[in-house]
Amino acid sequence: MATTNENQQIESTVVRKQGEEESKKKTSPPPPPPPPEKPEPGDCCGSGCVRCVWDVYYEELEEYDKLYKSDSSKS
């Protein structure tokens, strides 16, 4: 049977490990959202629209890269 001192040591270890896990959760940033979805081949009508779905996609992808790719290079 465990003594009071052994029980206190076990309890202290459990509490410390829980605290370490909680601090890891607080310090790690959330994962970035998925990148913009690439248009399907049939999404572009090919008539030279001013705002083609490909123009929108590349603008969104460029913005995504600015926000999230530069953050991952800092680590």
Biopython code that builds the backbone (N, CA, C, O; Angstrom):
import numpy as np
from Bio.PDB.StructureBuilder import StructureBuilder

atoms = [
    (1, "MET", "N", (0.845, -1.174, 0.000)),
    (1, "MET", "CA", (0.000, 0.000, 0.000)),
    (1, "MET", "C", (0.894, 1.242, 0.000)),
    (1, "MET", "O", (1.898, 1.274, 0.711)),
    (2, "ALA", "N", (0.539, 2.274, -0.794)),
    (2, "ALA", "CA", (1.343, 3.491, -0.928)),
    (2, "ALA", "C", (1.204, 4.364, 0.314)),
    (2, "ALA", "O", (0.137, 4.464, 0.919)),
    (3, "THR", "N", (2.310, 4.984, 0.667)),
    (3, "THR", "CA", (2.286, 5.886, 1.814)),
    (3, "THR", "C", (1.763, 7.245, 1.390)),
    (3, "THR", "O", (1.625, 7.530, 0.200)),
    (4, "THR", "N", (1.476, 8.073, 2.370)),
    (4, "THR", "CA", (0.978, 9.423, 2.089)),
    (4, "THR", "C", (1.987, 10.207, 1.272)),
    (4, "THR", "O", (1.608, 10.939, 0.359)),
    (5, "ASN", "N", (3.270, 10.064, 1.588)),
    (5, "ASN", "CA", (4.319, 10.775, 0.863)),
    (5, "ASN", "C", (4.370, 10.334, -0.601)),
    (5, "ASN", "O", (4.508, 11.164, -1.500)),
    (6, "GLU", "N", (4.258, 9.018, -0.836)),
    (6, "GLU", "CA", (4.258, 8.511, -2.211)),
    (6, "GLU", "C", (3.037, 9.022, -2.969)),
    (6, "GLU", "O", (3.150, 9.392, -4.138)),
    (7, "ASN", "N", (1.886, 9.049, -2.330)),
    (7, "ASN", "CA", (0.669, 9.565, -2.960)),
    (7, "ASN", "C", (0.830, 11.032, -3.336)),
    (7, "ASN", "O", (0.391, 11.450, -4.407)),
    (8, "GLN", "N", (1.457, 11.814, -2.465)),
    (8, "GLN", "CA", (1.663, 13.235, -2.739)),
    (8, "GLN", "C", (2.622, 13.413, -3.911)),
    (8, "GLN", "O", (2.429, 14.307, -4.735)),
    (9, "GLN", "N", (3.648, 12.579, -3.996)),
    (9, "GLN", "CA", (4.592, 12.664, -5.106)),
    (9, "GLN", "C", (3.908, 12.328, -6.426)),
    (9, "GLN", "O", (4.118, 13.003, -7.434)),
    (10, "ILE", "N", (3.103, 11.299, -6.412)),
    (10, "ILE", "CA", (2.382, 10.901, -7.624)),
    (10, "ILE", "C", (1.425, 12.007, -8.050)),
    (10, "ILE", "O", (1.362, 12.372, -9.224)),
    (11, "GLU", "N", (0.690, 12.528, -7.091)),
    (11, "GLU", "CA", (-0.263, 13.603, -7.375)),
    (11, "GLU", "C", (0.464, 14.825, -7.921)),
    (11, "GLU", "O", (-0.018, 15.461, -8.858)),
    (12, "SER", "N", (1.604, 15.157, -7.355)),
    (12, "SER", "CA", (2.386, 16.307, -7.797)),
    (12, "SER", "C", (2.858, 16.107, -9.237)),
    (12, "SER", "O", (2.823, 17.039, -10.039)),
    (13, "THR", "N", (3.295, 14.901, -9.559)),
    (13, "THR", "CA", (3.754, 14.599, -10.916)),
    (13, "THR", "C", (2.616, 14.713, -11.919)),
    (13, "THR", "O", (2.801, 15.257, -13.008)),
    (14, "VAL", "N", (1.457, 14.211, -11.567)),
    (14, "VAL", "CA", (0.290, 14.270, -12.450)),
    (14, "VAL", "C", (-0.103, 15.720, -12.699)),
    (14, "VAL", "O", (-0.361, 16.106, -13.839)),
    (15, "VAL", "N", (-0.150, 16.519, -11.651)),
    (15, "VAL", "CA", (-0.532, 17.929, -11.781)),
    (15, "VAL", "C", (0.487, 18.676, -12.643)),
    (15, "VAL", "O", (0.109, 19.493, -13.481)),
    (16, "ARG", "N", (1.777, 18.399, -12.441)),
    (16, "ARG", "CA", (2.827, 19.069, -13.221)),
    (16, "ARG", "C", (2.700, 18.717, -14.701)),
    (16, "ARG", "O", (2.803, 19.597, -15.556)),
    (17, "LYS", "N", (2.477, 17.434, -15.013)),
    (17, "LYS", "CA", (2.341, 17.012, -16.407)),
    (17, "LYS", "C", (1.111, 17.635, -17.056)),
    (17, "LYS", "O", (1.156, 18.020, -18.225)),
    (18, "GLN", "N", (0.014, 17.739, -16.310)),
    (18, "GLN", "CA", (-1.188, 18.385, -16.845)),
    (18, "GLN", "C", (-0.897, 19.847, -17.158)),
    (18, "GLN", "O", (-1.347, 20.366, -18.180)),
    (19, "GLY", "N", (-0.149, 20.510, -16.289)),
    (19, "GLY", "CA", (0.210, 21.907, -16.509)),
    (19, "GLY", "C", (1.081, 22.073, -17.735)),
    (19, "GLY", "O", (0.910, 23.029, -18.491)),
    (20, "GLU", "N", (2.029, 21.143, -17.947)),
    (20, "GLU", "CA", (2.888, 21.197, -19.125)),
    (20, "GLU", "C", (2.072, 21.033, -20.399)),
    (20, "GLU", "O", (2.300, 21.739, -21.381)),
    (21, "GLU", "N", (1.121, 20.102, -20.386)),
    (21, "GLU", "CA", (0.274, 19.883, -21.557)),
    (21, "GLU", "C", (-0.586, 21.103, -21.859)),
    (21, "GLU", "O", (-0.758, 21.473, -23.020)),
    (22, "GLU", "N", (-1.122, 21.723, -20.822)),
    (22, "GLU", "CA", (-1.946, 22.913, -21.023)),
    (22, "GLU", "C", (-1.111, 24.068, -21.563)),
    (22, "GLU", "O", (-1.585, 24.818, -22.417)),
    (23, "SER", "N", (0.122, 24.227, -21.084)),
    (23, "SER", "CA", (0.951, 25.324, -21.575)),
    (23, "SER", "C", (1.352, 25.091, -23.025)),
    (23, "SER", "O", (1.487, 26.051, -23.783)),
    (24, "LYS", "N", (1.545, 23.839, -23.429)),
    (24, "LYS", "CA", (1.850, 23.539, -24.827)),
    (24, "LYS", "C", (0.672, 23.923, -25.714)),
    (24, "LYS", "O", (0.857, 24.471, -26.800)),
    (25, "LYS", "N", (-0.537, 23.633, -25.246)),
    (25, "LYS", "CA", (-1.733, 23.961, -26.013)),
    (25, "LYS", "C", (-1.870, 25.470, -26.187)),
    (25, "LYS", "O", (-2.280, 25.936, -27.250)),
    (26, "LYS", "N", (-1.533, 26.232, -25.156)),
    (26, "LYS", "CA", (-1.694, 27.680, -25.195)),
    (26, "LYS", "C", (-0.638, 28.340, -26.072)),
    (26, "LYS", "O", (-0.924, 29.355, -26.708)),
    (27, "THR", "N", (0.575, 27.793, -26.125)),
    (27, "THR", "CA", (1.654, 28.441, -26.851)),
    (27, "THR", "C", (1.708, 28.067, -28.324)),
    (27, "THR", "O", (2.241, 28.837, -29.122)),
    (28, "SER", "N", (1.181, 26.925, -28.712)),
    (28, "SER", "CA", (1.243, 26.546, -30.116)),
    (28, "SER", "C", (0.120, 27.232, -30.887)),
    (28, "SER", "O", (-1.042, 27.179, -30.484)),
    (29, "PRO", "N", (0.480, 27.882, -32.008)),
    (29, "PRO", "CA", (-0.551, 28.569, -32.797)),
    (29, "PRO", "C", (-1.448, 27.557, -33.500)),
    (29, "PRO", "O", (-1.039, 26.423, -33.747)),
    (30, "PRO", "N", (-2.656, 27.965, -33.818)),
    (30, "PRO", "CA", (-3.548, 27.040, -34.526)),
    (30, "PRO", "C", (-3.010, 26.782, -35.928)),
    (30, "PRO", "O", (-2.316, 27.634, -36.484)),
    (31, "PRO", "N", (-3.310, 25.646, -36.500)),
    (31, "PRO", "CA", (-2.829, 25.367, -37.854)),
    (31, "PRO", "C", (-3.489, 26.316, -38.850)),
    (31, "PRO", "O", (-4.622, 26.746, -38.637)),
    (32, "PRO", "N", (-2.795, 26.642, -39.927)),
    (32, "PRO", "CA", (-3.397, 27.550, -40.924)),
    (32, "PRO", "C", (-4.559, 26.871, -41.636)),
    (32, "PRO", "O", (-4.622, 25.644, -41.706)),
    (33, "PRO", "N", (-5.471, 27.669, -42.161)),
    (33, "PRO", "CA", (-6.578, 27.083, -42.927)),
    (33, "PRO", "C", (-6.040, 26.474, -44.223)),
    (33, "PRO", "O", (-4.909, 26.760, -44.616)),
    (34, "PRO", "N", (-6.825, 25.653, -44.877)),
    (34, "PRO", "CA", (-6.355, 25.080, -46.145)),
    (34, "PRO", "C", (-6.220, 26.183, -47.198)),
    (34, "PRO", "O", (-6.907, 27.202, -47.123)),
    (35, "PRO", "N", (-5.335, 25.979, -48.178)),
    (35, "PRO", "CA", (-5.180, 26.990, -49.233)),
    (35, "PRO", "C", (-6.449, 27.093, -50.077)),
    (35, "PRO", "O", (-7.318, 26.224, -50.001)),
    (36, "PRO", "N", (-6.560, 28.156, -50.882)),
    (36, "PRO", "CA", (-7.752, 28.299, -51.737)),
    (36, "PRO", "C", (-7.902, 27.092, -52.656)),
    (36, "PRO", "O", (-6.924, 26.468, -53.069)),
    (37, "GLU", "N", (-9.139, 26.790, -52.957)),
    (37, "GLU", "CA", (-9.422, 25.632, -53.809)),
    (37, "GLU", "C", (-9.171, 25.985, -55.275)),
    (37, "GLU", "O", (-9.654, 26.997, -55.783)),
    (38, "LYS", "N", (-8.410, 25.132, -55.930)),
    (38, "LYS", "CA", (-8.070, 25.337, -57.339)),
    (38, "LYS", "C", (-9.315, 25.094, -58.202)),
    (38, "LYS", "O", (-10.034, 24.118, -57.987)),
    (39, "PRO", "N", (-9.572, 25.978, -59.177)),
    (39, "PRO", "CA", (-10.743, 25.775, -60.040)),
    (39, "PRO", "C", (-10.636, 24.478, -60.840)),
    (39, "PRO", "O", (-9.540, 24.046, -61.198)),
    (40, "GLU", "N", (-11.751, 23.883, -61.105)),
    (40, "GLU", "CA", (-11.808, 22.686, -61.944)),
    (40, "GLU", "C", (-11.604, 23.113, -63.400)),
    (40, "GLU", "O", (-11.849, 24.269, -63.746)),
    (41, "PRO", "N", (-11.158, 22.189, -64.252)),
    (41, "PRO", "CA", (-10.933, 22.554, -65.657)),
    (41, "PRO", "C", (-12.158, 23.149, -66.347)),
    (41, "PRO", "O", (-12.005, 24.006, -67.217)),
    (42, "GLY", "N", (-13.353, 22.727, -65.990)),
    (42, "GLY", "CA", (-14.563, 23.238, -66.636)),
    (42, "GLY", "C", (-15.099, 24.520, -66.033)),
    (42, "GLY", "O", (-16.091, 25.062, -66.520)),
    (43, "ASP", "N", (-14.443, 25.031, -64.948)),
    (43, "ASP", "CA", (-14.927, 26.250, -64.297)),
    (43, "ASP", "C", (-14.669, 27.502, -65.133)),
    (43, "ASP", "O", (-15.396, 28.488, -65.012)),
    (44, "CYS", "N", (-13.644, 27.469, -65.974)),
    (44, "CYS", "CA", (-13.339, 28.623, -66.837)),
    (44, "CYS", "C", (-14.048, 28.422, -68.170)),
    (44, "CYS", "O", (-13.949, 27.365, -68.793)),
    (45, "CYS", "N", (-14.772, 29.468, -68.598)),
    (45, "CYS", "CA", (-15.526, 29.346, -69.856)),
    (45, "CYS", "C", (-14.651, 29.617, -71.079)),
    (45, "CYS", "O", (-15.038, 29.295, -72.203)),
    (46, "GLY", "N", (-13.463, 30.214, -70.862)),
    (46, "GLY", "CA", (-12.541, 30.453, -71.965)),
    (46, "GLY", "C", (-12.874, 31.656, -72.821)),
    (46, "GLY", "O", (-12.293, 31.823, -73.893)),
    (47, "SER", "N", (-13.802, 32.508, -72.372)),
    (47, "SER", "CA", (-14.197, 33.654, -73.194)),
    (47, "SER", "C", (-13.444, 34.928, -72.829)),
    (47, "SER", "O", (-13.769, 35.996, -73.349)),
    (48, "GLY", "N", (-12.463, 34.846, -71.964)),
    (48, "GLY", "CA", (-11.647, 36.011, -71.635)),
    (48, "GLY", "C", (-12.327, 36.983, -70.682)),
    (48, "GLY", "O", (-12.165, 38.195, -70.824)),
    (49, "CYS", "N", (-13.071, 36.485, -69.730)),
    (49, "CYS", "CA", (-13.750, 37.331, -68.747)),
    (49, "CYS", "C", (-12.735, 38.234, -68.036)),
    (49, "CYS", "O", (-11.571, 37.874, -67.862)),
    (50, "VAL", "N", (-13.212, 39.416, -67.632)),
    (50, "VAL", "CA", (-12.354, 40.354, -66.920)),
    (50, "VAL", "C", (-11.913, 39.770, -65.581)),
    (50, "VAL", "O", (-10.748, 39.912, -65.210)),
    (51, "ARG", "N", (-12.803, 39.125, -64.858)),
    (51, "ARG", "CA", (-12.466, 38.469, -63.582)),
    (51, "ARG", "C", (-12.647, 36.961, -63.750)),
    (51, "ARG", "O", (-13.620, 36.386, -63.263)),
    (52, "CYS", "N", (-11.723, 36.343, -64.427)),
    (52, "CYS", "CA", (-11.769, 34.899, -64.650)),
    (52, "CYS", "C", (-11.598, 34.174, -63.314)),
    (52, "CYS", "O", (-10.983, 34.702, -62.387)),
    (53, "VAL", "N", (-12.142, 32.973, -63.224)),
    (53, "VAL", "CA", (-11.992, 32.192, -61.997)),
    (53, "VAL", "C", (-10.518, 31.945, -61.686)),
    (53, "VAL", "O", (-10.150, 31.814, -60.519)),
    (54, "TRP", "N", (-9.680, 31.882, -62.702)),
    (54, "TRP", "CA", (-8.242, 31.690, -62.482)),
    (54, "TRP", "C", (-7.602, 32.944, -61.900)),
    (54, "TRP", "O", (-6.701, 32.856, -61.065)),
    (55, "ASP", "N", (-8.071, 34.127, -62.346)),
    (55, "ASP", "CA", (-7.564, 35.381, -61.757)),
    (55, "ASP", "C", (-7.882, 35.430, -60.268)),
    (55, "ASP", "O", (-7.026, 35.770, -59.452)),
    (56, "VAL", "N", (-9.111, 35.089, -59.922)),
    (56, "VAL", "CA", (-9.539, 35.099, -58.523)),
    (56, "VAL", "C", (-8.710, 34.088, -57.722)),
    (56, "VAL", "O", (-8.241, 34.391, -56.625)),
    (57, "TYR", "N", (-8.536, 32.905, -58.271)),
    (57, "TYR", "CA", (-7.777, 31.860, -57.583)),
    (57, "TYR", "C", (-6.343, 32.319, -57.301)),
    (57, "TYR", "O", (-5.857, 32.182, -56.178)),
    (58, "TYR", "N", (-5.665, 32.864, -58.318)),
    (58, "TYR", "CA", (-4.272, 33.269, -58.122)),
    (58, "TYR", "C", (-4.142, 34.451, -57.165)),
    (58, "TYR", "O", (-3.163, 34.537, -56.424)),
    (59, "GLU", "N", (-5.115, 35.361, -57.170)),
    (59, "GLU", "CA", (-5.104, 36.460, -56.190)),
    (59, "GLU", "C", (-5.264, 35.912, -54.776)),
    (59, "GLU", "O", (-4.551, 36.333, -53.865)),
    (60, "GLU", "N", (-6.191, 34.981, -54.586)),
    (60, "GLU", "CA", (-6.410, 34.385, -53.269)),
    (60, "GLU", "C", (-5.188, 33.576, -52.825)),
    (60, "GLU", "O", (-4.814, 33.598, -51.652)),
    (61, "LEU", "N", (-4.575, 32.867, -53.767)),
    (61, "LEU", "CA", (-3.394, 32.062, -53.453)),
    (61, "LEU", "C", (-2.211, 32.954, -53.061)),
    (61, "LEU", "O", (-1.461, 32.631, -52.141)),
    (62, "GLU", "N", (-2.056, 34.059, -53.756)),
    (62, "GLU", "CA", (-0.983, 35.005, -53.430)),
    (62, "GLU", "C", (-1.189, 35.584, -52.022)),
    (62, "GLU", "O", (-0.234, 35.693, -51.252)),
    (63, "GLU", "N", (-2.409, 35.949, -51.691)),
    (63, "GLU", "CA", (-2.716, 36.480, -50.360)),
    (63, "GLU", "C", (-2.490, 35.406, -49.289)),
    (63, "GLU", "O", (-1.948, 35.688, -48.221)),
    (64, "TYR", "N", (-2.903, 34.195, -49.585)),
    (64, "TYR", "CA", (-2.701, 33.075, -48.662)),
    (64, "TYR", "C", (-1.199, 32.867, -48.403)),
    (64, "TYR", "O", (-0.772, 32.713, -47.258)),
    (65, "ASP", "N", (-0.421, 32.866, -49.469)),
    (65, "ASP", "CA", (1.029, 32.685, -49.322)),
    (65, "ASP", "C", (1.654, 33.795, -48.494)),
    (65, "ASP", "O", (2.552, 33.537, -47.693)),
    (66, "LYS", "N", (1.194, 35.024, -48.676)),
    (66, "LYS", "CA", (1.722, 36.144, -47.889)),
    (66, "LYS", "C", (1.425, 35.952, -46.406)),
    (66, "LYS", "O", (2.282, 36.206, -45.559)),
    (67, "LEU", "N", (0.213, 35.502, -46.094)),
    (67, "LEU", "CA", (-0.196, 35.357, -44.706)),
    (67, "LEU", "C", (0.396, 34.139, -44.024)),
    (67, "LEU", "O", (0.812, 34.223, -42.868)),
    (68, "TYR", "N", (0.443, 33.015, -44.708)),
    (68, "TYR", "CA", (0.769, 31.766, -44.027)),
    (68, "TYR", "C", (2.122, 31.191, -44.395)),
    (68, "TYR", "O", (2.747, 30.555, -43.546)),
    (69, "LYS", "N", (2.602, 31.373, -45.588)),
    (69, "LYS", "CA", (3.905, 30.821, -45.965)),
    (69, "LYS", "C", (5.027, 31.576, -45.271)),
    (69, "LYS", "O", (6.020, 30.971, -44.867)),
    (70, "SER", "N", (4.884, 32.886, -45.128)),
    (70, "SER", "CA", (5.929, 33.674, -44.464)),
    (70, "SER", "C", (5.978, 33.349, -42.989)),
    (70, "SER", "O", (7.060, 33.376, -42.403)),
    (71, "ASP", "N", (4.829, 33.034, -42.347)),
    (71, "ASP", "CA", (4.796, 32.667, -40.934)),
    (71, "ASP", "C", (5.538, 31.363, -40.685)),
    (71, "ASP", "O", (6.245, 31.236, -39.685)),
    (72, "SER", "N", (5.386, 30.392, -41.582)),
    (72, "SER", "CA", (6.025, 29.096, -41.375)),
    (72, "SER", "C", (7.527, 29.176, -41.593)),
    (72, "SER", "O", (8.262, 28.351, -41.049)),
    (73, "SER", "N", (8.012, 30.145, -42.375)),
    (73, "SER", "CA", (9.446, 30.283, -42.585)),
    (73, "SER", "C", (10.143, 30.916, -41.394)),
    (73, "SER", "O", (11.360, 30.795, -41.256)),
    (74, "LYS", "N", (9.383, 31.596, -40.521)),
    (74, "LYS", "CA", (9.947, 32.231, -39.331)),
    (74, "LYS", "C", (10.293, 31.211, -38.260)),
    (74, "LYS", "O", (11.159, 31.478, -37.427)),
    (75, "SER", "N", (9.637, 30.037, -38.254)),
    (75, "SER", "CA", (9.852, 29.060, -37.196)),
    (75, "SER", "C", (11.164, 28.342, -37.343)),
    (75, "SER", "O", (11.493, 27.483, -36.525)),
]
sb = StructureBuilder()
sb.init_structure("model")
sb.init_model(0)
sb.init_chain("A")
sb.init_seg("    ")
for serial, (resi, resn, name, xyz) in enumerate(atoms, 1):
    if name == "N":
        sb.init_residue(resn, " ", resi, " ")
    sb.init_atom(name, np.array(xyz, "f"), 0.0, 1.0, " ", f" {name:<3s}", serial, name[0])
structure = sb.get_structure()
